[in-house]
């Protein structure tokens, strides 16, 4: 997404290496958001992936749990 690239990307958006670095930075950012609300390492991973799939606001608005969306539950 252009807005995500603007915040986390560097260089050419079409460069695979730059895209992988930006993805890592974005996932680290999501982890930092959810980590204080998780009770285990596995829960941190689960919430980070849910925040990636549904957005961090959806995880927060569901009381820091995986939102009840079928796609996110399966993700």
N, C-alpha and C positions, 0 to 999 in steps of 0.2 A: 504494500500500500504506500502511496506517495507520502502520506503524513508520517508513517512509521519510518520510512527511509529518511525523511528529513530529520528525524530525531536520532535515529540509531545508525544510519548508513554513512559511509564515507566513500568518496570516489564515484565510479560509474555504477549505476544501478543494474546495468546489464552484465557486470563482471561477476561470474559465479563465486569467486573467492570473497569479494566484497559483500555479496549477498549472504554468504554463510556467516561471515563475521557479524553482519547486522542482525541476522537471526539469533545468533548467540547472545548478542548484547540485549536484544529485546526479551529473550527468554530469561536472562539474568535479572532484568528489570521486573518482569512478572513474578519471578521467584522472590525477589526482595519485598514485593507488595504482599504476597500471601504468606510468606514464612512466619511472621509473628502470630498468625492465626491458625497454624497447623500444629497438631500434637505429635507428629512423628515425621521422619524423613519420607516415608511412603505418602503421607498426607500432603506434604509439601509438593511432591511430584504430581500427585493427583490434582491439587488445586492449581498448580502452575499450568498444567495441560488444559484444565477447564478454563482458566483465564485466557489462555491462547485461543481456544476454540470459541468461547462465548463472549469473551471480553472480561476484563477485571471487574468492571462495574456489575456484571451479572453475578459473579462469584460473591462480591461484597453484598449485593442486595439479597442474596440467598443465605445470609448469615454465615458467610465464609464457608460455604459448602458447594459441591458441584450442582449447578443449576439443573432443574428437572426437565431439560430439553433432551429429547430423544437422541439427537445428534451428539450433544455434549456428553451425555451419559455413556454412549458407545465409544466416544473418542478416547 
